[in-house]
Amino acid sequence: MIHPMSVVDPQAKIGANVEVGPFTTIEGDVVIGDNTWVGPNVTIMNGARIGANCKIFPGAVISAIPQDLKFVGEQTTAEVGDHTTIRECVTINRGTSDRMTTKVGSHCLLMAYVHIAHDAFVGNHCIIANSGNIAGHVDIEDWVIIEGVVAVQQFVRIGQHAFVAGGSLVRKNIPPYIKVAREPLSFIGVNAIGLRRRGFEESAVQDIEDLYRKIFVHSPTLGKGVEAASELHDSIYKTEILDFIKASEKGVVKGVNG
């Protein structure tokens, strides 16, 4: 149902059973999947590609042009997966010529006042709490939780199943499966509770904890920690974690020993 006091361009592709509240504007180059609810006072601009079964709350602006002076009007998109909730006053800017799109995955929750800048990629099952600010070209992998009032610097990568404490300033990459806090941002442990909740076997959690003890706790430097972790038995977690760290040209967050 489209409220008569909303403005929906007839060229927009609106799926079945979509509800659009009053005073909402939807431009022409927009796709919205089935069963999505769009509340009042929402603005969905050209380039938006929104999945099915989403909920978009008042004040949200999706697919506005990027806040990037290098942008010259290229035809780009902002994509949102299925079953994702976008709360009040969230802004998701569309991409630039770098990646041509901004992506938010499926089953995500973006709480009020979150900003997702141009060319940022957010994976599936992610939660970004109130007033999280994600700069351009950031990569956030699946199952990441970012607490409130966190600022993530451009080009940063956050590995899957990571947990970022509220009020953090994220200037360096965050390897997968860990919790980070403090200033400057530092490793404070493995996200063991989150992993167990998501069905990781105890042996897998133990492997991950053993790796990070070598990397961040028992070694005086990150380089020494990576060398020590390399000597542990092979596993998919060892390969993933060490590859992530080795590929992090920006560096990674601090360990216990700095």
Backbone as CSV, one residue per row, in Angstrom:
resi,resn,N_x,N_y,N_z,CA_x,CA_y,CA_z,C_x,C_y,C_z
1,MET,0.841,-1.193,0.000,0.000,0.000,0.000,0.881,1.250,0.000
2,ILE,0.632,2.147,-0.927,1.362,3.407,-1.009,0.451,4.517,-0.526
3,HIS,0.875,5.202,0.514,0.050,6.263,1.095,-0.142,7.385,0.081
4,PRO,-1.349,7.914,-0.019,-1.591,8.965,-1.016,-0.800,10.245,-0.784
5,MET,-0.258,10.430,0.402,0.535,11.629,0.670,2.035,11.388,0.499
6,SER,2.403,10.253,-0.075,3.795,10.014,-0.450,3.968,10.354,-1.929
7,VAL,5.233,10.487,-2.354,5.549,10.793,-3.751,6.429,9.663,-4.277
8,VAL,5.872,8.839,-5.146,6.575,7.683,-5.687,6.610,7.808,-7.202
9,ASP,7.798,7.890,-7.766,7.940,7.982,-9.211,7.367,6.722,-9.862
10,PRO,6.567,6.859,-10.898,5.966,5.670,-11.526,6.978,4.723,-12.137
11,GLN,8.213,5.169,-12.371,9.235,4.292,-12.928,9.908,3.418,-11.857
12,ALA,9.706,3.737,-10.596,10.289,2.926,-9.532,9.696,1.519,-9.566
13,LYS,10.526,0.532,-9.314,10.083,-0.859,-9.319,9.808,-1.287,-7.879
14,ILE,8.541,-1.328,-7.544,8.101,-1.612,-6.182,7.529,-3.021,-6.132
15,GLY,8.049,-3.875,-5.244,7.618,-5.255,-5.168,6.222,-5.419,-4.577
16,ALA,5.804,-6.672,-4.475,4.481,-6.991,-3.936,4.441,-6.734,-2.431
17,ASN,3.290,-6.280,-1.959,3.021,-6.091,-0.533,3.964,-5.088,0.131
18,VAL,4.488,-4.153,-0.628,5.316,-3.093,-0.063,4.402,-2.006,0.490
19,GLU,4.706,-1.546,1.695,3.946,-0.463,2.322,4.823,0.778,2.385
20,VAL,4.279,1.899,1.922,4.999,3.168,1.916,4.180,4.189,2.697
21,GLY,4.787,4.746,3.744,4.091,5.689,4.606,3.995,7.087,4.023
22,PRO,3.295,7.986,4.706,3.093,9.348,4.201,4.374,10.169,4.201
23,PHE,4.410,11.148,3.282,5.507,12.122,3.186,6.845,11.475,2.827
24,THR,6.787,10.297,2.247,7.988,9.618,1.773,8.167,9.893,0.286
25,THR,9.432,10.038,-0.134,9.756,10.271,-1.541,10.589,9.116,-2.062
26,ILE,10.172,8.545,-3.196,10.907,7.473,-3.858,11.116,7.884,-5.309
27,GLU,12.384,8.012,-5.705,12.693,8.448,-7.061,12.595,7.291,-8.053
28,GLY,12.837,7.591,-9.340,12.522,6.641,-10.399,13.447,5.456,-10.516
29,ASP,14.751,5.662,-10.365,15.713,4.566,-10.524,15.912,3.855,-9.194
30,VAL,14.839,3.238,-8.738,14.815,2.583,-7.427,14.153,1.217,-7.585
31,VAL,14.700,0.227,-6.883,14.099,-1.111,-6.821,13.891,-1.461,-5.352
32,ILE,12.676,-1.879,-4.986,12.360,-2.286,-3.615,11.716,-3.666,-3.672
33,GLY,12.247,-4.610,-2.894,11.760,-5.982,-2.923,10.444,-6.177,-2.187
34,ASP,9.893,-7.363,-2.327,8.584,-7.698,-1.764,8.569,-7.557,-0.235
35,ASN,7.408,-7.186,0.271,7.110,-7.196,1.709,7.967,-6.229,2.531
36,THR,8.561,-5.267,1.884,9.341,-4.263,2.611,8.428,-3.156,3.111
37,TRP,8.702,-2.697,4.324,7.951,-1.587,4.924,8.814,-0.337,4.899
38,VAL,8.290,0.721,4.295,8.969,2.007,4.235,8.119,2.994,5.025
39,GLY,8.625,3.475,6.123,7.864,4.338,7.005,7.691,5.743,6.458
40,PRO,7.095,6.627,7.257,6.898,8.008,6.825,8.205,8.790,6.807
41,ASN,8.208,9.830,5.968,9.347,10.763,5.929,10.673,10.091,5.594
42,VAL,10.625,9.107,4.716,11.833,8.445,4.211,12.126,8.995,2.816
43,THR,13.406,9.110,2.481,13.801,9.538,1.141,14.664,8.454,0.517
44,ILE,14.183,7.901,-0.593,14.921,6.853,-1.311,15.213,7.384,-2.704
45,MET,16.487,7.581,-2.992,16.896,8.314,-4.177,17.398,7.371,-5.267
46,ASN,17.610,7.944,-6.445,18.055,7.158,-7.595,19.281,6.314,-7.259
47,GLY,19.253,5.070,-7.710,20.353,4.154,-7.464,20.122,3.204,-6.312
48,ALA,19.038,3.362,-5.569,18.764,2.474,-4.440,18.282,1.113,-4.943
49,ARG,18.845,0.074,-4.363,18.446,-1.304,-4.656,18.207,-1.988,-3.311
50,ILE,16.961,-2.088,-2.923,16.595,-2.546,-1.580,15.915,-3.903,-1.679
51,GLY,16.310,-4.814,-0.808,15.821,-6.178,-0.866,14.426,-6.361,-0.304
52,ALA,14.058,-7.624,-0.112,12.742,-7.996,0.398,12.741,-8.027,1.920
53,ASN,11.554,-7.821,2.487,11.334,-7.967,3.929,12.202,-7.030,4.769
54,CYS,12.493,-5.856,4.238,13.240,-4.854,4.988,12.282,-3.922,5.726
55,LYS,12.828,-3.207,6.712,12.072,-2.181,7.429,12.911,-0.909,7.441
56,ILE,12.309,0.182,6.979,13.028,1.448,6.867,12.241,2.505,7.637
57,PHE,12.858,3.059,8.662,12.160,3.927,9.611,12.268,5.400,9.221
58,PRO,11.449,6.254,9.854,11.377,7.669,9.461,12.730,8.374,9.477
59,GLY,12.892,9.249,8.518,14.081,10.087,8.448,15.243,9.479,7.704
60,ALA,15.162,8.197,7.348,16.266,7.557,6.629,16.389,8.142,5.227
61,VAL,17.632,8.253,4.755,17.921,8.704,3.390,18.850,7.676,2.758
62,ILE,18.371,7.028,1.707,19.124,5.959,1.062,19.457,6.358,-0.367
63,SER,20.733,6.250,-0.708,21.261,6.466,-2.055,21.363,7.931,-2.454
64,ALA,21.569,8.814,-1.477,21.965,10.176,-1.826,23.359,10.132,-2.443
65,ILE,23.700,11.160,-3.228,25.017,11.156,-3.854,26.097,11.218,-2.773
66,PRO,27.275,10.671,-3.065,28.330,10.594,-2.053,28.840,11.972,-1.646
67,GLN,29.308,12.040,-0.409,29.936,13.260,0.102,31.425,13.212,-0.231
68,ASP,31.704,13.223,-1.514,33.063,13.059,-2.022,33.236,14.039,-3.172
69,LEU,34.172,14.964,-3.054,34.351,15.993,-4.075,34.839,15.430,-5.403
70,LYS,35.326,14.188,-5.403,35.755,13.558,-6.652,34.581,13.011,-7.443
71,PHE,33.419,12.940,-6.845,32.237,12.416,-7.532,31.781,13.404,-8.609
72,VAL,31.564,12.885,-9.822,31.181,13.761,-10.937,29.883,13.302,-11.593
73,GLY,29.035,12.618,-10.827,27.728,12.265,-11.344,27.627,10.900,-11.985
74,GLU,28.629,10.038,-11.795,28.582,8.700,-12.380,27.366,7.919,-11.856
75,GLN,26.883,6.993,-12.669,25.695,6.224,-12.329,26.075,5.091,-11.388
76,THR,25.831,5.277,-10.129,26.223,4.307,-9.115,25.010,3.907,-8.294
77,THR,25.206,2.966,-7.367,24.085,2.435,-6.605,24.391,2.363,-5.114
78,ALA,23.329,2.161,-4.356,23.415,1.807,-2.935,22.525,0.589,-2.749
79,GLU,23.102,-0.524,-2.313,22.393,-1.788,-2.235,22.154,-2.193,-0.778
80,VAL,20.955,-2.687,-0.521,20.595,-3.189,0.805,20.002,-4.581,0.610
81,GLY,20.500,-5.563,1.376,20.032,-6.934,1.231,18.667,-7.174,1.856
82,ASP,18.262,-8.433,1.894,16.963,-8.825,2.437,16.971,-8.818,3.971
83,HIS,15.799,-8.614,4.545,15.592,-8.743,5.994,16.472,-7.790,6.805
84,THR,16.792,-6.661,6.254,17.615,-5.678,6.958,16.739,-4.553,7.489
85,THR,17.044,-4.112,8.714,16.297,-3.021,9.356,17.159,-1.772,9.401
86,ILE,16.585,-0.683,8.919,17.265,0.607,8.868,16.465,1.569,9.740
87,ARG,17.035,1.958,10.863,16.288,2.752,11.828,16.346,4.249,11.502
88,GLU,15.842,5.055,12.447,15.597,6.464,12.184,16.862,7.218,11.784
89,CYS,16.725,8.020,10.720,17.755,8.985,10.293,19.065,8.336,9.861
90,VAL,19.024,7.075,9.478,20.202,6.437,8.882,20.432,7.020,7.490
91,THR,21.702,7.211,7.117,22.042,7.650,5.769,22.984,6.644,5.127
92,ILE,22.658,6.234,3.910,23.488,5.321,3.128,23.737,5.995,1.786
93,ASN,24.953,6.461,1.558,25.282,7.134,0.299,25.631,6.125,-0.785
94,ARG,25.344,6.466,-2.026,25.710,5.563,-3.114,27.195,5.675,-3.447
95,GLY,27.669,4.775,-4.286,29.095,4.652,-4.552,29.651,5.720,-5.476
96,THR,30.964,5.619,-5.691,31.663,6.454,-6.661,32.277,5.534,-7.716
97,SER,33.088,6.109,-8.594,33.721,5.315,-9.643,34.686,4.271,-9.088
98,ASP,35.060,4.377,-7.809,35.989,3.405,-7.228,35.380,2.009,-7.193
99,ARG,34.191,1.874,-6.619,33.534,0.572,-6.522,32.167,0.550,-7.188
100,MET,31.676,1.703,-7.536,30.392,1.881,-8.230,29.178,1.552,-7.371
101,THR,29.386,1.155,-6.141,28.249,0.845,-5.278,28.651,0.924,-3.811
102,THR,27.662,1.099,-2.977,27.775,0.932,-1.528,26.864,-0.233,-1.170
103,LYS,27.318,-1.139,-0.300,26.544,-2.344,-0.017,26.312,-2.533,1.470
104,VAL,25.086,-2.864,1.821,24.736,-3.354,3.149,24.078,-4.708,2.935
105,GLY,24.522,-5.724,3.654,24.068,-7.081,3.405,22.682,-7.385,3.949
106,SER,22.392,-8.672,4.038,21.106,-9.157,4.528,21.143,-9.398,6.038
107,HIS,19.974,-9.325,6.664,19.810,-9.595,8.095,20.669,-8.657,8.951
108,CYS,20.808,-7.418,8.515,21.563,-6.428,9.283,20.619,-5.525,10.061
109,LEU,21.167,-4.886,11.090,20.453,-3.864,11.844,21.335,-2.624,11.912
110,LEU,20.871,-1.551,11.294,21.533,-0.255,11.396,20.671,0.611,12.294
111,MET,21.159,0.917,13.484,20.375,1.688,14.447,20.398,3.178,14.097
112,ALA,19.674,3.956,14.873,19.428,5.357,14.531,20.718,6.136,14.318
113,TYR,20.683,6.994,13.313,21.761,7.949,12.993,23.046,7.296,12.507
114,VAL,23.003,6.056,12.100,24.179,5.445,11.477,24.402,6.073,10.099
115,HIS,25.668,6.280,9.743,26.022,6.762,8.410,26.930,5.747,7.732
116,ILE,26.540,5.323,6.532,27.356,4.436,5.701,27.785,5.245,4.480
117,ALA,29.071,5.542,4.389,29.566,6.409,3.323,29.761,5.631,2.020
118,HIS,30.101,6.367,0.977,30.273,5.822,-0.367,31.295,4.688,-0.408
119,ASP,30.953,3.677,-1.190,31.855,2.559,-1.479,32.190,1.709,-0.261
120,ALA,31.447,1.856,0.819,31.622,0.973,1.969,30.841,-0.314,1.717
121,PHE,31.394,-1.444,2.161,30.739,-2.738,2.051,30.515,-3.287,3.455
122,VAL,29.253,-3.529,3.799,28.877,-4.124,5.083,28.314,-5.503,4.789
123,GLY,28.814,-6.515,5.483,28.407,-7.891,5.215,27.037,-8.235,5.767
124,ASN,26.775,-9.534,5.882,25.498,-10.038,6.385,25.525,-10.181,7.909
125,HIS,24.358,-10.072,8.519,24.185,-10.290,9.962,24.998,-9.303,10.806
126,CYS,25.187,-8.119,10.307,25.944,-7.113,11.056,25.003,-6.210,11.842
127,ILE,25.486,-5.737,12.986,24.760,-4.758,13.798,25.666,-3.551,13.994
128,ILE,25.170,-2.385,13.617,25.876,-1.128,13.877,24.947,-0.280,14.734
129,ALA,25.377,0.001,15.951,24.510,0.683,16.912,24.468,2.191,16.656
130,ASN,23.705,2.886,17.480,23.375,4.285,17.262,24.595,5.165,17.014
131,SER,24.476,6.018,16.006,25.477,7.039,15.675,26.820,6.451,15.258
132,GLY,26.813,5.233,14.747,28.025,4.697,14.139,28.293,5.393,12.817
133,ASN,29.541,5.795,12.588,29.914,6.492,11.364,30.952,5.675,10.612
134,ILE,30.555,5.194,9.446,31.403,4.328,8.636,31.854,5.127,7.420
135,ALA,33.145,5.406,7.336,33.671,6.244,6.260,33.733,5.476,4.943
136,GLY,34.161,6.171,3.896,34.199,5.585,2.570,35.199,4.449,2.447
137,HIS,34.877,3.496,1.568,35.770,2.408,1.190,36.070,1.438,2.338
138,VAL,35.265,1.454,3.377,35.449,0.535,4.504,34.856,-0.830,4.150
139,ASP,35.506,-1.901,4.600,34.984,-3.258,4.452,34.672,-3.825,5.829
140,ILE,33.411,-4.183,6.045,32.982,-4.817,7.291,32.457,-6.196,6.923
141,GLU,33.090,-7.231,7.433,32.718,-8.586,7.059,31.502,-9.069,7.859
142,ASP,31.066,-10.297,7.616,29.837,-10.837,8.203,29.918,-10.930,9.731
143,TRP,28.759,-10.773,10.366,28.575,-11.010,11.794,29.368,-10.042,12.689
144,VAL,29.683,-8.892,12.186,30.377,-7.885,12.992,29.368,-7.104,13.822
145,ILE,29.724,-6.819,15.076,28.910,-5.953,15.933,29.730,-4.721,16.289
146,ILE,29.164,-3.557,16.001,29.801,-2.284,16.316,28.874,-1.533,17.265
147,GLU,29.356,-1.263,18.465,28.522,-0.564,19.436,28.392,0.931,19.088
148,GLY,27.687,1.681,19.925,27.309,3.047,19.602,28.467,4.032,19.562
149,VAL,28.287,5.087,18.777,29.195,6.233,18.685,30.614,5.785,18.325
150,VAL,30.703,4.891,17.362,31.992,4.426,16.842,32.245,5.112,15.506
151,ALA,33.473,5.568,15.295,33.872,6.157,14.022,34.919,5.264,13.373
152,VAL,34.664,4.851,12.136,35.575,3.975,11.405,36.199,4.775,10.268
153,GLN,37.507,4.871,10.279,38.243,5.656,9.288,38.185,4.997,7.913
154,GLN,38.340,5.805,6.866,38.269,5.297,5.496,39.314,4.216,5.216
155,PHE,38.919,3.277,4.351,39.751,2.167,3.881,40.071,1.124,4.957
156,VAL,39.449,1.207,6.122,39.670,0.205,7.171,38.896,-1.068,6.838
157,ARG,39.428,-2.200,7.305,38.762,-3.493,7.150,38.530,-4.093,8.529
158,ILE,37.310,-4.600,8.748,36.961,-5.241,10.010,36.582,-6.682,9.711
159,GLY,37.308,-7.626,10.307,37.115,-9.039,10.020,35.842,-9.604,10.624
160,GLN,35.426,-10.744,10.106,34.152,-11.347,10.511,34.141,-11.702,12.003
161,HIS,32.961,-11.590,12.573,32.700,-11.934,13.973,33.460,-11.047,14.968
162,ALA,33.955,-9.904,14.510,34.623,-8.977,15.432,33.589,-8.173,16.215
163,PHE,34.018,-7.659,17.362,33.159,-6.860,18.241,33.920,-5.584,18.589
164,VAL,33.311,-4.423,18.310,33.957,-3.129,18.535,33.212,-2.397,19.647
165,ALA,33.912,-2.063,20.715,33.282,-1.419,21.874,32.824,-0.004,21.542
166,GLY,31.815,0.453,22.259,31.242,1.768,22.041,32.244,2.896,22.224
167,GLY,32.096,3.940,21.424,32.944,5.112,21.523,34.328,4.940,20.936
168,SER,34.566,3.867,20.215,35.900,3.603,19.682,36.186,4.425,18.432
169,LEU,37.470,4.721,18.236,37.965,5.321,16.999,38.767,4.242,16.273
170,VAL,38.284,3.820,15.116,38.891,2.692,14.402,39.766,3.255,13.285
171,ARG,41.064,3.237,13.515,42.018,3.786,12.548,42.809,2.696,11.828
172,LYS,42.808,1.483,12.376,43.545,0.364,11.790,42.623,-0.845,11.647
173,ASN,43.074,-1.801,10.869,42.257,-2.984,10.616,42.057,-3.806,11.887
174,ILE,40.909,-4.469,11.945,40.564,-5.320,13.083,40.459,-6.758,12.582
175,PRO,41.374,-7.639,12.991,41.315,-9.030,12.526,40.030,-9.729,12.976
176,PRO,39.682,-10.836,12.323,38.424,-11.524,12.651,38.426,-12.145,14.040
177,TYR,37.228,-12.290,14.590,36.929,-13.051,15.807,37.337,-12.370,17.113
178,ILE,37.767,-11.129,17.088,38.265,-10.525,18.319,37.365,-9.392,18.808
179,LYS,37.584,-9.020,20.058,36.966,-7.835,20.652,38.033,-6.747,20.780
180,VAL,37.625,-5.511,20.516,38.567,-4.391,20.627,37.922,-3.260,21.420
181,ALA,38.770,-2.534,22.152,38.308,-1.404,22.965,39.517,-0.532,23.293
182,ARG,39.307,0.448,24.181,40.345,1.348,24.684,40.794,2.346,23.614
183,GLU,41.680,3.244,24.028,42.249,4.257,23.141,43.746,4.353,23.415
184,PRO,44.607,4.085,22.428,44.255,3.663,21.072,43.641,2.268,21.058
185,LEU,42.906,1.992,20.013,42.128,0.766,19.944,43.027,-0.466,20.048
186,SER,42.636,-1.398,20.936,43.497,-2.534,21.258,42.694,-3.826,21.372
187,PHE,43.382,-4.926,21.156,42.832,-6.261,21.383,42.520,-6.442,22.871
188,ILE,41.298,-6.899,23.183,40.958,-7.180,24.580,40.493,-8.619,24.767
189,GLY,40.588,-9.421,23.722,40.193,-10.816,23.846,39.486,-11.309,22.600
190,VAL,39.241,-12.602,22.584,38.483,-13.223,21.498,36.994,-13.072,21.786
191,ASN,36.198,-12.887,20.757,34.748,-12.759,20.907,34.129,-14.142,21.128
192,ALA,34.557,-14.791,22.198,34.180,-16.185,22.438,32.679,-16.345,22.668
193,ILE,32.074,-15.422,23.393,30.631,-15.537,23.651,29.856,-15.466,22.338
194,GLY,30.214,-14.510,21.497,29.541,-14.389,20.212,29.724,-15.629,19.348
195,LEU,30.932,-16.186,19.344,31.187,-17.371,18.529,30.363,-18.562,19.022
196,ARG,30.313,-18.750,20.336,29.526,-19.869,20.869,28.040,-19.687,20.558
197,ARG,27.549,-18.471,20.653,26.140,-18.212,20.328,25.835,-18.558,18.869
198,ARG,26.830,-18.423,18.011,26.619,-18.668,16.579,26.961,-20.095,16.181
199,GLY,27.198,-20.968,17.165,27.349,-22.376,16.883,28.760,-22.858,16.645
200,PHE,29.773,-22.039,16.940,31.148,-22.511,16.812,31.414,-23.594,17.855
201,GLU,32.058,-24.665,17.437,32.416,-25.723,18.373,33.493,-25.234,19.334
202,GLU,33.527,-25.849,20.507,34.486,-25.416,21.526,35.928,-25.564,21.040
203,SER,36.189,-26.590,20.257,37.544,-26.784,19.734,37.944,-25.643,18.810
204,ALA,36.983,-25.115,18.041,37.276,-23.992,17.151,37.565,-22.732,17.954
205,VAL,36.768,-22.483,18.976,37.002,-21.320,19.841,38.382,-21.429,20.494
206,GLN,38.736,-22.631,20.929,40.049,-22.834,21.569,41.181,-22.566,20.584
207,ASP,41.028,-23.033,19.340,42.041,-22.778,18.317,42.243,-21.283,18.102
208,ILE,41.136,-20.559,18.012,41.214,-19.113,17.784,41.874,-18.419,18.970
209,GLU,41.497,-18.821,20.182,42.118,-18.222,21.369,43.612,-18.514,21.425
210,ASP,44.026,-19.734,21.076,45.450,-20.084,21.072,46.219,-19.214,20.083
211,LEU,45.642,-18.995,18.917,46.297,-18.169,17.902,46.497,-16.741,18.391
212,TYR,45.451,-16.179,18.973,45.559,-14.780,19.386,46.415,-14.599,20.638
213,ARG,46.524,-15.634,21.469,47.475,-15.540,22.585,48.901,-15.382,22.052
214,LYS,49.219,-16.145,21.019,50.543,-16.034,20.415,50.735,-14.664,19.757
215,ILE,49.708,-14.209,19.051,49.833,-12.984,18.251,49.861,-11.734,19.120
216,PHE,48.955,-11.644,20.088,48.728,-10.382,20.784,49.128,-10.374,22.263
217,VAL,49.331,-11.545,22.865,49.546,-11.588,24.316,50.972,-12.009,24.671
218,HIS,51.434,-13.125,24.138,52.700,-13.713,24.575,53.919,-13.196,23.823
219,SER,53.702,-12.409,22.777,54.825,-11.962,21.952,55.049,-10.466,22.102
220,PRO,56.303,-10.018,22.064,56.595,-8.592,22.284,56.202,-7.699,21.119
221,THR,56.128,-8.250,19.914,55.744,-7.470,18.737,54.767,-8.274,17.896
222,LEU,54.075,-7.589,17.010,53.142,-8.282,16.121,53.882,-9.258,15.216
223,GLY,55.029,-8.842,14.700,55.793,-9.732,13.829,56.185,-11.021,14.520
224,LYS,56.656,-10.906,15.751,57.008,-12.096,16.527,55.779,-12.952,16.805
225,GLY,54.657,-12.279,17.055,53.430,-13.012,17.317,52.964,-13.813,16.119
226,VAL,53.060,-13.221,14.937,52.685,-13.931,13.715,53.609,-15.128,13.496
227,GLU,54.902,-14.954,13.754,55.848,-16.073,13.624,55.483,-17.207,14.573
228,ALA,55.159,-16.859,15.818,54.811,-17.888,16.798,53.517,-18.593,16.427
229,ALA,52.529,-17.835,15.967,51.254,-18.441,15.579,51.425,-19.360,14.376
230,SER,52.369,-19.037,13.505,52.603,-19.860,12.314,53.042,-21.272,12.670
231,GLU,53.585,-21.439,13.875,54.076,-22.746,14.294,52.980,-23.637,14.871
232,LEU,51.798,-23.066,15.133,50.691,-23.876,15.638,50.129,-24.757,14.524
233,HIS,49.341,-25.767,14.916,48.811,-26.699,13.917,47.931,-25.973,12.913
234,ASP,47.885,-26.473,11.710,47.139,-25.824,10.641,45.634,-25.939,10.874
235,SER,44.923,-24.879,10.504,43.456,-24.865,10.567,42.967,-23.759,9.655
236,ILE,41.677,-23.804,9.358,41.110,-22.732,8.526,41.212,-21.386,9.243
237,TYR,41.148,-21.405,10.565,41.223,-20.159,11.335,42.632,-19.587,11.300
238,LYS,43.627,-20.449,11.400,45.012,-19.996,11.316,45.274,-19.330,9.968
239,THR,44.852,-19.977,8.903,45.072,-19.410,7.567,44.369,-18.073,7.414
240,GLU,43.120,-18.027,7.836,42.339,-16.798,7.677,42.929,-15.645,8.483
241,ILE,43.270,-15.896,9.734,43.775,-14.829,10.612,45.132,-14.324,10.134
242,LEU,46.034,-15.234,9.823,47.372,-14.809,9.400,47.329,-14.118,8.045
243,ASP,46.494,-14.610,7.131,46.361,-13.943,5.834,45.802,-12.531,5.998
244,PHE,44.838,-12.379,6.903,44.248,-11.058,7.156,45.326,-10.088,7.640
245,ILE,46.116,-10.522,8.620,47.139,-9.639,9.189,48.207,-9.298,8.148
246,LYS,48.648,-10.297,7.391,49.690,-10.066,6.400,49.221,-9.133,5.283
247,ALA,47.914,-9.137,4.994,47.371,-8.282,3.932,47.026,-6.878,4.418
248,SER,47.194,-6.601,5.699,46.777,-5.324,6.277,47.879,-4.280,6.152
249,GLU,47.918,-3.625,5.003,48.924,-2.591,4.782,48.754,-1.419,5.748
250,LYS,47.535,-1.156,6.176,47.281,-0.078,7.139,47.725,-0.450,8.543
251,GLY,48.066,-1.731,8.751,48.360,-2.209,10.097,47.103,-2.679,10.789
252,VAL,47.269,-3.328,11.931,46.139,-3.819,12.702,46.179,-3.180,14.105
253,VAL,45.101,-3.380,14.842,44.995,-2.808,16.174,46.113,-3.317,17.089
254,LYS,46.342,-2.603,18.158,47.429,-2.937,19.084,47.134,-4.207,19.861
255,GLY,48.186,-4.885,20.262,48.057,-6.027,21.144,48.246,-5.634,22.586
256,VAL,48.293,-6.607,23.458,48.447,-6.345,24.898,49.755,-5.621,25.193
257,ASN,50.805,-5.941,24.438,52.111,-5.333,24.675,52.377,-4.111,23.805
258,GLY,51.340,-3.632,23.122,51.508,-2.450,22.278,52.116,-2.755,20.945
